[in-house]
Amino acid sequence: MDGTANEVALRGKLQLVVRKDLHFQWPRAETSDYYMTMGFSPDLNRAVVQAVREMVDFLSTKYHLRQEDAYMLTSMAADLHVTQVVDGTKGIHAMIPKKIFLQH
């Protein structure tokens, strides 16, 4: 809360793949359970708008949804989390569970 970050140790296995065929406005991430998009701005509300717009774009592209349908799905299924508030730039990430796309 005083402007310094708490650093922690982390062990894990990461695989980074450079995809020159993809051109995103903002970073995106994927885990085994979630798709994530991000937004950053000095204004937390603008960061939210960016993260949501990126999720709508992602869902529209990956699942061939109309923008309106992707927005409705994001509104209903995505969770927003604060990524950072430390250095004046606020960060938000939107997470949508992959399991909602599984067909049974």
Secondary structure as UniProt FT lines:
FT   TURN            20..21
FT   STRAND          28..30
FT   STRAND          34..41
FT   HELIX           44..63
FT   HELIX           67..77
FT   STRAND          79..84
FT   STRAND          90..97
FT   HELIX           98..101
//
